[in-house]
């Protein structure tokens, strides 16, 4: 009843943000399978459910739950019932909501006839056994740790004492530092009740979502094998995420237990051994393999980069285009290392414009390499009399929409930096970001023109559609790079100008009236998404590369 009363007493406007966020997540997931939920769109849908659910499940803000600071205004630590309920409840509810929306966002059957299954689907039919037992063990471990914490006593924080000016410096007592206070903590049984309730909520919500996964209707546009494995994939991603949350709850309990008791000697640091176990669980669940849809695994055997390069029927221009993808990874990695070395190796503090410049240092060489690769393809395999086959849809609507949204996010980040950096002689980051963005946009436009106007490739016996397929692959790489740059540049702005949050939203009530600045956290999330986008492979377009009957491509080379 106490937890229920806490949530009932919260203002209704507090739920407006989560509701809007849930609607946005639902629309985004629904867009993945809006027109035709084939195997590729279903796999992409499941991947984004896992990514968004993982990011929403972070308990970083609750790691110091139950700790009583000496100065309550120094930092926001969950210690009151309202704060603890929000710090523990919202990440768990957000994670469960994302996985629930992932199942509800699949379209309902539209065929005039529906085919019923004779067998009843049960949770055990789609439950990965090893992962299920591992997750259950982690839940049991968290429950044991929480029960152990319940027996720990509370500590009353010790307020700092002003130094006695009458005491000579050489007579200062050696058993402590004058003027420093000591942190305390709430009763262990109180924290255990909150952590136990959070663990129970996580377990019940997981069981309900597993039931939803089992009872969800089949997708019409994929076969029964893919439907079955799709449920296993959803179960896999759910169990890996909730296992990480359970280990995080145990880590919170371990941090609470590691707090030193107030005594004669001041202890400025301590070690949370359970935090290492939490990190081990995080890494283990991160690398736990996810099964693939059978139809995609079968297609991947014939459309992978290695298979296409080894197939003698593959045109040499297609092989060169595939090899350019590996070169882009090397170019991006070297540019990133060189940029970081130029910024971090000097002894002085990096200038405000250094990190916005770093993103351009990576994006411009990548775009230049893509354009150079297309020009090399035209030089080695193109002819002036071959027709220019421009693809009917150069960029998929999903990628184009994502790139537009990424550009809007960068625009919002620049506008926020401009609004915050209003001091006449203060350091400014946004001019460098704007200048680098213009240079990257020019490099992107030049790369698109190079792809659009390069000489055509004689197709002959290699099959119709080769020239258009290679142009589509290059356009995918260009738009992917531009989208990743926009998110990465926005992340650099938000991380580097995090303190401007208080300049845009000033208040004279206290030095931290609206909590810690959310800009660094948002920037880190955007940076992670930018990295994921930049390494997203182009395998789906490999299927469009035609292959001829015999390897007679040498006659087309110039």
C-alpha positions as CSV (number, residue, x, y, z in Angstrom):
1,X,0.0,0.0,0.0
2,X,2.9,2.4,0.6
3,X,4.3,2.0,-2.9
4,X,0.7,2.4,-4.3
5,X,0.1,5.5,-2.3
6,X,3.4,7.0,-3.5
7,X,2.4,6.5,-7.1
8,X,-1.2,7.8,-6.6
9,X,0.2,11.0,-5.0
10,X,2.3,11.8,-8.0
11,X,1.0,14.7,-10.1
12,X,-0.7,13.6,-13.3
13,X,1.6,15.7,-15.5
14,X,4.5,13.5,-14.4
15,X,3.0,10.7,-16.5
16,X,2.6,12.9,-19.6
17,X,6.3,12.4,-20.6
18,X,6.2,8.6,-20.4
19,X,2.9,8.4,-22.3
20,X,4.3,10.6,-25.1
21,X,7.4,8.5,-25.2
22,X,5.4,5.3,-25.4
23,X,3.4,6.7,-28.3
24,X,6.6,7.7,-30.1
25,X,8.1,4.2,-29.6
26,X,5.0,2.5,-30.7
27,X,4.8,4.6,-33.9
28,X,8.5,4.0,-34.6
29,X,8.2,0.2,-34.1
30,X,5.0,0.1,-36.1
31,X,6.7,1.9,-39.0
32,X,9.2,-0.9,-39.2
33,X,6.5,-3.4,-40.2
34,X,3.9,-0.9,-41.6
35,X,3.5,-2.0,-45.2
36,X,4.6,-5.6,-45.3
37,X,6.1,-7.5,-42.3
38,X,8.4,-9.7,-44.2
39,X,11.4,-11.5,-42.7
40,X,13.7,-8.5,-43.1
41,X,11.4,-6.0,-41.6
42,X,10.4,-8.4,-38.7
43,X,14.1,-8.9,-37.9
44,X,14.8,-5.1,-38.0
45,X,11.7,-4.6,-35.8
46,X,13.0,-7.1,-33.2
47,X,16.5,-5.5,-33.2
48,X,15.1,-2.1,-32.5
49,X,12.9,-3.5,-29.7
50,X,16.0,-4.9,-28.1
51,X,18.0,-1.7,-28.5
52,X,15.3,0.6,-27.2
53,X,14.4,-1.7,-24.3
54,X,18.1,-2.0,-23.3
55,X,18.6,1.8,-23.3
56,X,15.4,2.3,-21.3
57,X,16.4,-0.2,-18.6
58,X,19.4,1.8,-17.2
59,X,19.5,1.9,-13.4
60,X,22.4,4.3,-13.4
61,X,20.3,7.0,-11.6
62,X,19.4,4.6,-8.8
63,X,22.9,3.3,-8.0
64,X,23.1,5.4,-4.8
65,X,19.6,4.6,-3.6
66,X,19.2,4.7,0.1
67,X,22.4,6.8,0.7
68,X,21.9,9.9,2.9
69,X,24.2,12.7,1.8
70,X,25.6,15.1,4.3
71,X,24.6,18.0,2.1
72,X,21.2,17.1,0.4
73,X,21.8,19.9,-2.1
74,X,25.1,18.6,-3.3
75,X,23.6,15.9,-5.6
76,X,20.3,14.3,-6.2
77,X,20.3,10.8,-4.5
78,X,17.1,8.7,-4.2
79,X,16.5,8.6,-0.5
80,X,12.8,9.6,0.0
81,X,10.0,7.2,-0.9
82,X,9.0,9.3,-3.9
83,X,12.6,9.4,-5.2
84,X,13.2,5.7,-4.7
85,X,10.0,4.8,-6.3
86,X,10.8,6.8,-9.4
87,X,14.4,5.8,-9.6
88,X,13.6,2.0,-9.4
89,X,10.2,1.9,-11.0
90,X,10.5,4.0,-14.1
91,X,13.4,2.0,-15.8
92,X,11.7,-1.3,-15.1
93,X,8.3,-0.1,-16.3
94,X,9.9,1.5,-19.4
95,X,11.7,-1.7,-20.3
96,X,8.6,-3.8,-19.9
97,X,6.5,-1.3,-21.8
98,X,9.0,-1.3,-24.8
99,X,8.8,-5.1,-25.1
100,X,5.1,-5.0,-24.7
101,X,4.8,-2.4,-27.5
102,X,7.1,-4.6,-29.6
103,X,4.5,-7.4,-29.6
104,X,1.5,-5.0,-29.9
105,X,3.0,-3.2,-32.9
106,X,2.8,-6.2,-35.2
107,X,-0.1,-5.8,-37.7
108,X,-3.2,-7.9,-37.3
109,X,-4.0,-10.5,-40.0
110,X,-5.5,-9.0,-43.1
111,X,-6.1,-12.0,-45.3
112,X,-9.8,-13.0,-45.9
113,X,-9.0,-16.5,-44.5
114,X,-7.2,-17.2,-41.3
115,X,-5.5,-20.5,-40.7
116,X,-5.9,-21.8,-37.2
117,X,-3.2,-24.0,-35.6
118,X,-4.2,-27.3,-34.0
119,X,-1.5,-27.1,-31.3
120,X,-1.7,-24.7,-28.4
121,X,1.3,-22.4,-28.1
122,X,3.0,-22.4,-24.7
123,X,5.8,-20.3,-23.2
124,X,8.0,-23.3,-23.0
125,X,7.8,-23.8,-26.8
126,X,9.8,-20.7,-27.4
127,X,11.9,-20.4,-24.2
128,X,15.7,-20.8,-24.7
129,X,16.6,-23.3,-22.0
130,X,20.1,-22.2,-21.2
131,X,19.2,-18.5,-21.2
132,X,16.1,-19.2,-19.1
133,X,18.1,-21.0,-16.4
134,X,20.8,-18.4,-16.5
135,X,18.2,-15.6,-16.0
136,X,16.4,-17.5,-13.2
137,X,19.8,-17.9,-11.5
138,X,20.5,-14.2,-11.7
139,X,17.0,-13.5,-10.2
140,X,17.7,-15.9,-7.4
141,X,21.1,-14.3,-6.8
142,X,19.5,-10.8,-6.6
143,X,16.8,-12.1,-4.2
144,X,19.5,-13.5,-1.9
145,X,21.5,-10.2,-1.9
146,X,18.4,-8.2,-1.2
147,X,17.5,-10.5,1.7
148,X,21.0,-10.0,3.1
149,X,20.7,-6.2,2.8
150,X,17.5,-6.3,4.9
151,X,19.6,-7.1,8.0
152,X,21.9,-4.1,7.7
153,X,21.4,-1.2,10.1
154,X,20.9,2.4,9.2
155,X,23.6,5.0,9.6
156,X,22.8,8.6,10.6
157,X,24.8,11.1,8.5
158,X,27.4,13.2,10.5
159,X,27.2,16.8,9.7
160,X,30.5,18.7,9.1
161,X,31.9,20.4,12.1
162,X,33.6,23.8,11.8
163,X,37.3,23.7,12.8
164,X,38.3,25.0,16.2
165,X,40.3,28.1,15.5
166,X,41.8,28.1,19.0
167,X,43.5,24.7,18.4
168,X,47.0,25.0,17.0
169,X,47.6,23.2,13.7
170,X,50.1,20.9,15.2
171,X,47.6,19.6,17.7
172,X,45.0,18.6,15.2
173,X,43.7,15.1,16.2
174,X,45.2,12.4,13.8
175,X,42.0,10.3,13.7
176,X,40.0,12.4,11.2
177,X,39.8,15.5,9.1
178,X,38.3,18.5,10.8
179,X,35.3,20.0,9.0
180,X,34.3,16.9,7.0
181,X,31.0,15.1,7.5
182,X,30.1,11.5,6.9
183,X,27.4,10.0,4.8
184,X,24.6,7.8,6.2
185,X,22.0,5.4,4.8
186,X,18.4,4.4,5.4
187,X,17.5,1.2,7.3
188,X,18.4,-1.9,5.3
189,X,15.0,-3.4,5.7
190,X,13.5,-0.3,4.0
191,X,15.8,-0.5,1.0
192,X,15.2,-4.3,0.8
193,X,11.5,-3.7,0.6
194,X,11.9,-1.3,-2.3
195,X,14.4,-3.5,-4.1
196,X,12.3,-6.6,-3.5
197,X,9.2,-4.9,-4.8
198,X,11.1,-3.8,-7.9
199,X,12.4,-7.4,-8.4
200,X,8.9,-8.8,-8.0
201,X,7.5,-6.3,-10.5
202,X,10.2,-7.3,-13.0
203,X,9.5,-11.0,-12.6
204,X,5.7,-10.6,-12.9
205,X,6.1,-8.3,-15.9
206,X,8.5,-10.7,-17.6
207,X,6.0,-13.6,-17.2
208,X,3.2,-11.6,-18.6
209,X,5.2,-10.5,-21.6
210,X,6.3,-14.1,-22.2
211,X,2.6,-15.1,-22.2
212,X,1.9,-12.2,-24.7
213,X,4.7,-13.5,-26.9
214,X,3.3,-17.0,-26.9
215,X,-0.4,-15.9,-27.5
216,X,0.3,-13.3,-30.2
217,X,-1.1,-14.1,-33.6
218,X,1.0,-15.4,-36.4
219,X,2.3,-13.0,-39.1
220,X,0.8,-13.8,-42.4
221,X,3.7,-12.8,-44.6
222,X,6.4,-15.2,-43.1
223,X,6.2,-19.0,-42.9
224,X,5.7,-21.0,-39.7
225,X,9.4,-21.6,-39.1
226,X,10.1,-17.9,-39.2
227,X,7.1,-17.2,-36.9
228,X,8.4,-19.7,-34.4
229,X,11.9,-18.4,-34.4
230,X,10.6,-14.8,-34.2
231,X,9.0,-15.6,-30.9
232,X,12.3,-17.2,-29.7
233,X,14.1,-14.0,-30.7
234,X,11.7,-11.8,-28.7
235,X,12.0,-14.1,-25.7
236,X,15.8,-14.0,-26.0
237,X,16.0,-10.2,-26.1
238,X,13.5,-9.9,-23.2
239,X,15.4,-12.3,-20.9
240,X,18.8,-10.8,-21.6
241,X,17.5,-7.3,-20.7
242,X,15.6,-8.3,-17.5
243,X,18.6,-10.4,-16.3
244,X,20.8,-7.3,-16.6
245,X,18.2,-5.3,-14.6
246,X,18.1,-8.0,-11.9
247,X,21.9,-7.9,-11.6
248,X,21.6,-4.1,-11.4
249,X,19.3,-4.3,-8.4
250,X,21.8,-6.6,-6.7
251,X,24.5,-4.0,-7.5
252,X,22.5,-1.3,-5.9
253,X,22.2,-3.4,-2.8
254,X,26.0,-4.0,-2.9
255,X,26.7,-0.3,-3.1
256,X,24.4,0.3,-0.1
257,X,26.2,-2.4,1.9
258,X,29.6,-1.1,1.0
259,X,29.0,2.3,2.5
260,X,31.3,2.7,5.5
261,X,29.8,3.2,8.9
262,X,30.4,6.6,10.6
263,X,33.3,6.2,13.0
264,X,36.4,7.8,14.2
265,X,38.3,7.5,11.0
266,X,37.1,9.1,7.8
267,X,36.8,6.8,4.8
268,X,36.7,8.6,1.5
269,X,36.3,5.5,-0.7
270,X,35.0,2.0,-0.7
271,X,34.7,-1.0,-3.1
272,X,31.5,-2.5,-4.4
273,X,32.3,-6.1,-5.2
274,X,28.8,-6.9,-6.5
275,X,29.3,-4.1,-9.1
276,X,31.9,-6.4,-10.8
277,X,29.3,-9.2,-11.0
278,X,26.9,-6.7,-12.5
279,X,29.4,-5.8,-15.1
280,X,30.1,-9.5,-15.8
281,X,26.4,-10.1,-16.3
282,X,26.1,-7.1,-18.6
283,X,28.9,-8.3,-20.8
284,X,27.6,-11.9,-20.8
285,X,24.1,-10.8,-21.8
286,X,25.5,-8.4,-24.4
287,X,27.4,-11.1,-26.2
288,X,24.7,-13.8,-25.8
289,X,23.9,-15.0,-29.3
290,X,20.5,-14.2,-30.9
291,X,19.0,-16.8,-33.2
292,X,18.4,-15.7,-36.8
293,X,15.3,-16.3,-38.9
294,X,15.7,-19.4,-41.1
295,X,14.8,-17.7,-44.3
296,X,17.4,-14.9,-43.7
297,X,20.1,-17.4,-42.7
298,X,19.5,-19.3,-45.9
299,X,19.6,-16.2,-48.0
300,X,22.7,-15.0,-46.2
301,X,24.6,-18.0,-47.4
302,X,24.2,-16.9,-51.0
303,X,24.2,-13.1,-50.6
304,X,27.0,-12.6,-48.0
305,X,30.0,-10.5,-49.0
306,X,32.4,-13.5,-48.8
307,X,30.1,-15.6,-51.0
308,X,29.7,-12.9,-53.6
309,X,33.4,-12.4,-53.8
310,X,34.1,-16.1,-54.2
311,X,31.4,-16.7,-56.8
312,X,32.9,-16.6,-60.3
313,X,29.6,-15.4,-61.7
314,X,29.8,-12.1,-59.7
315,X,30.8,-9.1,-61.8
316,X,34.2,-7.6,-61.0
317,X,32.6,-4.2,-60.4
318,X,30.3,-5.8,-57.8
319,X,33.4,-7.4,-56.1
320,X,35.1,-4.0,-56.1
321,X,32.0,-2.4,-54.5
322,X,31.9,-5.0,-51.8
323,X,35.6,-4.5,-51.0
324,X,35.0,-0.8,-50.7
325,X,32.8,-1.5,-47.6
326,X,35.9,-3.0,-45.8
327,X,38.0,-0.1,-46.9
328,X,35.4,2.3,-45.4
329,X,35.8,0.6,-42.0
330,X,39.6,1.1,-42.1
331,X,39.3,4.7,-43.2
332,X,36.7,5.5,-40.5
333,X,38.8,3.8,-37.8
334,X,42.1,5.5,-38.8
335,X,40.3,8.9,-39.0
336,X,38.8,8.4,-35.6
337,X,42.2,7.4,-34.0
338,X,43.9,10.3,-35.7
339,X,41.3,12.8,-34.5
340,X,41.4,11.6,-30.9
341,X,45.2,11.7,-31.0
342,X,45.2,15.3,-32.2
343,X,42.7,16.3,-29.4
344,X,43.9,14.3,-26.4
345,X,47.6,14.0,-26.9
346,X,48.4,17.7,-26.2
347,X,48.8,18.5,-22.6
348,X,46.4,21.5,-22.6
349,X,42.7,21.1,-22.3
350,X,40.9,20.6,-25.6
351,X,39.2,23.7,-27.1
352,X,35.4,23.7,-27.2
353,X,35.4,23.3,-31.0
354,X,37.7,20.2,-30.9
355,X,35.0,17.5,-30.5
356,X,32.6,19.0,-33.1
357,X,35.6,19.0,-35.4
358,X,36.3,15.3,-34.6
359,X,33.0,14.2,-36.1
360,X,33.8,16.0,-39.4
361,X,37.2,14.5,-39.3
362,X,35.6,11.1,-39.6
363,X,32.7,11.9,-41.9
364,X,34.5,13.8,-44.6
365,X,37.1,11.0,-45.3
366,X,34.3,8.4,-45.4
367,X,32.3,10.4,-48.0
368,X,35.4,11.0,-50.0
369,X,36.2,7.3,-50.0
370,X,32.7,6.4,-51.1
371,X,32.9,8.9,-54.0
372,X,36.5,7.7,-54.9
373,X,35.3,4.1,-54.9
374,X,32.5,4.9,-57.4
375,X,34.9,6.8,-59.6
376,X,37.3,3.8,-59.5
377,X,34.4,1.4,-60.5
378,X,33.6,3.7,-63.4
379,X,37.2,3.9,-64.5
380,X,37.9,0.2,-64.4
381,X,34.5,-1.2,-65.5
382,X,32.5,1.6,-67.0
383,X,32.1,2.8,-70.6
384,X,30.9,6.1,-72.0
385,X,28.3,4.4,-74.3
386,X,26.7,2.3,-71.5
387,X,23.3,3.7,-70.3
388,X,23.1,5.3,-66.9
389,X,20.8,3.1,-64.8
390,X,19.6,5.1,-61.8
391,X,17.7,2.9,-59.3
392,X,14.0,3.4,-59.0
393,X,14.3,4.0,-55.3
394,X,17.9,5.1,-54.5
395,X,17.3,5.1,-50.8
396,X,14.7,3.2,-48.8
397,X,12.0,5.2,-47.2
398,X,13.0,4.0,-43.8
399,X,16.6,5.1,-44.1
400,X,15.6,8.4,-45.7
401,X,13.2,9.1,-42.9
402,X,15.8,8.2,-40.3
403,X,18.3,10.6,-42.0
404,X,15.8,13.4,-42.0
405,X,15.0,12.9,-38.3
406,X,18.8,12.8,-37.5
407,X,19.2,16.1,-39.3
408,X,16.4,17.6,-37.3
409,X,18.0,16.3,-34.0
410,X,21.2,18.1,-35.0
411,X,19.3,21.3,-35.8
412,X,17.7,21.2,-32.3
413,X,21.1,20.6,-30.7
414,X,22.6,23.5,-32.5
415,X,19.7,25.7,-31.6
416,X,20.1,24.7,-27.9
417,X,23.8,25.5,-28.0
418,X,23.1,28.9,-29.6
419,X,20.6,29.7,-26.9
420,X,22.9,28.6,-24.1
421,X,26.1,30.3,-25.4
422,X,24.9,33.8,-25.2
423,X,27.8,35.3,-23.3
424,X,29.7,37.8,-25.5
425,X,33.2,36.6,-24.7
426,X,32.5,33.1,-23.5
427,X,33.7,30.0,-25.3
428,X,31.4,29.0,-28.2
429,X,31.0,25.5,-29.6
430,X,28.2,26.0,-32.1
431,X,30.1,28.0,-34.8
432,X,32.5,25.1,-35.3
433,X,29.6,22.6,-35.4
434,X,27.8,24.7,-38.1
435,X,31.0,25.1,-40.1
436,X,31.8,21.4,-40.0
437,X,28.2,20.5,-40.9
438,X,28.4,22.7,-44.0
439,X,31.6,21.0,-45.0
440,X,30.1,17.5,-44.5
441,X,27.0,18.5,-46.4
442,X,29.2,19.7,-49.3
443,X,31.2,16.4,-49.2
444,X,27.9,14.5,-49.2
445,X,26.5,16.4,-52.1
446,X,29.8,15.8,-54.1
447,X,29.6,12.1,-53.3
448,X,26.0,11.9,-54.5
449,X,26.9,13.7,-57.7
450,X,29.8,11.3,-58.3
451,X,27.5,8.3,-57.9
452,X,24.8,10.0,-60.1
453,X,27.0,11.0,-63.0
454,X,29.6,8.3,-63.1
455,X,29.8,6.2,-66.3
456,X,27.5,3.3,-66.7
457,X,28.6,-0.4,-66.5
458,X,27.9,-2.7,-69.4
459,X,25.8,-5.5,-68.0
460,X,25.7,-8.0,-70.8
461,X,25.6,-11.6,-69.5
462,X,26.1,-10.4,-65.9
463,X,22.4,-9.7,-65.7
464,X,20.2,-6.6,-65.9
465,X,20.2,-4.3,-62.9
466,X,23.9,-4.5,-62.0
467,X,24.5,-0.8,-62.5
468,X,21.5,0.3,-60.6
469,X,22.3,-2.1,-57.7
470,X,25.8,-0.7,-57.3
471,X,24.5,2.9,-57.3
472,X,21.9,2.0,-54.7
473,X,24.6,0.5,-52.5
474,X,26.7,3.7,-52.8
475,X,23.7,5.9,-52.0
476,X,23.0,3.7,-48.9
477,X,26.5,4.2,-47.7
478,X,26.3,8.0,-48.3
479,X,23.0,8.5,-46.5
480,X,24.0,6.2,-43.7
481,X,27.2,8.2,-43.1
482,X,25.3,11.5,-43.2
483,X,22.7,10.2,-40.7
484,X,25.5,8.9,-38.4
485,X,27.3,12.3,-38.6
486,X,24.2,14.2,-37.6
487,X,23.6,12.1,-34.6
488,X,27.3,12.1,-33.7
489,X,27.6,15.9,-34.0
490,X,24.5,16.4,-31.9
491,X,26.0,14.1,-29.3
492,X,29.2,16.1,-29.3
493,X,27.3,19.3,-28.8
494,X,25.1,18.0,-26.0
495,X,27.9,16.4,-24.1
496,X,30.2,19.4,-24.5
497,X,27.6,21.9,-23.5
498,X,25.8,20.0,-20.8
499,X,26.1,22.8,-18.3
500,X,24.2,25.1,-20.6
501,X,21.0,23.4,-19.5
502,X,21.0,25.7,-16.5
503,X,21.6,28.7,-18.7
504,X,18.6,28.0,-20.9
505,X,16.4,27.1,-17.9
506,X,17.6,29.4,-15.1
507,X,16.2,29.5,-11.6
508,X,17.3,31.4,-8.6
509,X,15.8,29.0,-6.0
510,X,18.8,26.8,-5.7
511,X,22.0,25.9,-7.6
512,X,20.4,22.7,-8.9
513,X,16.6,23.4,-9.0
514,X,15.6,21.1,-11.8
515,X,17.9,18.1,-11.1
516,X,21.1,17.2,-13.0
517,X,21.4,18.2,-16.6
518,X,20.0,15.6,-18.9
519,X,22.1,16.7,-21.9
520,X,25.1,14.4,-21.3
521,X,22.9,11.4,-20.9
522,X,21.0,12.3,-24.1
523,X,24.3,12.9,-25.9
524,X,25.7,9.5,-24.8
525,X,22.5,7.8,-26.2
526,X,22.8,9.6,-29.5
527,X,26.5,8.7,-29.7
528,X,25.7,5.0,-29.2
529,X,22.9,5.2,-31.9
530,X,25.4,7.0,-34.3
531,X,27.9,4.2,-33.9
532,X,25.3,1.6,-34.5
533,X,24.1,3.4,-37.6
534,X,27.6,3.9,-39.0
535,X,28.4,0.1,-38.8
536,X,25.0,-1.1,-40.1
537,X,25.9,-3.4,-43.0
538,X,24.4,-3.2,-46.5
539,X,23.7,-6.9,-46.8
540,X,20.1,-6.5,-47.8
541,X,21.2,-4.7,-51.0
542,X,23.6,-7.5,-51.9
543,X,20.5,-9.6,-53.0
544,X,19.9,-7.1,-55.8
545,X,23.3,-7.8,-57.4
546,X,22.7,-10.0,-60.4
547,X,25.1,-12.8,-61.3
548,X,25.7,-14.1,-64.8
549,X,26.1,-17.6,-66.0
550,X,29.8,-17.4,-66.7
551,X,32.7,-15.3,-65.5
552,X,33.3,-13.1,-68.7
553,X,33.6,-9.8,-67.0
554,X,37.2,-9.0,-68.1
555,X,36.1,-7.9,-71.6
556,X,34.2,-4.9,-70.0
557,X,37.2,-3.6,-68.1
558,X,39.0,-0.6,-69.4
